[in-house]
């Protein structure tokens, strides 16, 4: 999600934390539509398996042939887990 910089921190914007979910397959969560009482229809994250404290929340971003550079760049891919690393990590 393209969250404007002033709202990227969870302390500032926490109506949904969908923008904090990582991409990974198999995933332990998925994106769902949710009607928020203040913001209307938003994208939320719903667990599809048990997520333990401290475990990453991972969704399948569902990219087809149109993928951002970080998704396919081997420099940003963790070979051990297959998870995409955040730029600068």
N, C-alpha and C positions, 0 to 999 in steps of 0.2 A: 504494500500500500504506500501511496505517496503522502506521508504525513508531514505537514509543514514543520520546519525545524522548531518553532516555538512550542509545538504540541508533541514533540517526539518523546519527551520524558513522561513516564507514567504518573508522576506527581502532578503534572499539568493537565494531561488528558488521560482519563481513565474510564470513559464511557464504555469503551471496549478495549481489550488488549490484543485484538486480532493482528495488529501490526507487529506484535512481539513474537509471534509464532515462527518457528524455523521450518525450513523445508527438509523433509526426509521421507523416504519410503523404506520400509513400511512406516506408516504414520500412526500416531496414537490419538489424533484429533482431526477434525474436519471443519471447514468453514460452513456456516449455516446463516440464513437470513433470520434476523431477530428484530421485533418492533420495540425500540427503546422508548420509554415514556417521554423523554425530552427531545431526542434527536430523530425520531421516526425510524424508518428501516435502516438498519446497519448490518454489517457483517460481524458475526460473532464466531467464537471457536467453541466447538462442542467435543468433549472427550468421547472417544469410541472404545477406549480401553482404560483400565485403571492407570492413573498417572500419579506416581509416588512423589512425596515432597522432595524437591531438588532435581527432579527429572525434567528434561527439556520437553516443552510442548512442541510437537512436530506435526505439520500438515503436509499434504501433497499439494504443491502450488498448482499442479495441473497444466504446466506449460506444454503447448504443442510445438509446432515448428517455429513459432515466434517466441524466442527466448532472450532474456537479457544477457549481456556478456558475462556477468558473474556466474550465471547458471552453467555455462558450458566451458568456462575458462579453467583448464587444468591447474593453473597456478593457485586458484582459489578453492580447489576441491581437496578435501581431506581423504586421502587414499585409504586410510584405515576404516573409516566409517561411511564414506560416500556422501557425507553431509557437506553442504556448501559452507565455506567459511565466510564470515563477514569481512568486507574489505578492511584492510589494516590490521587483521588479526594474525 
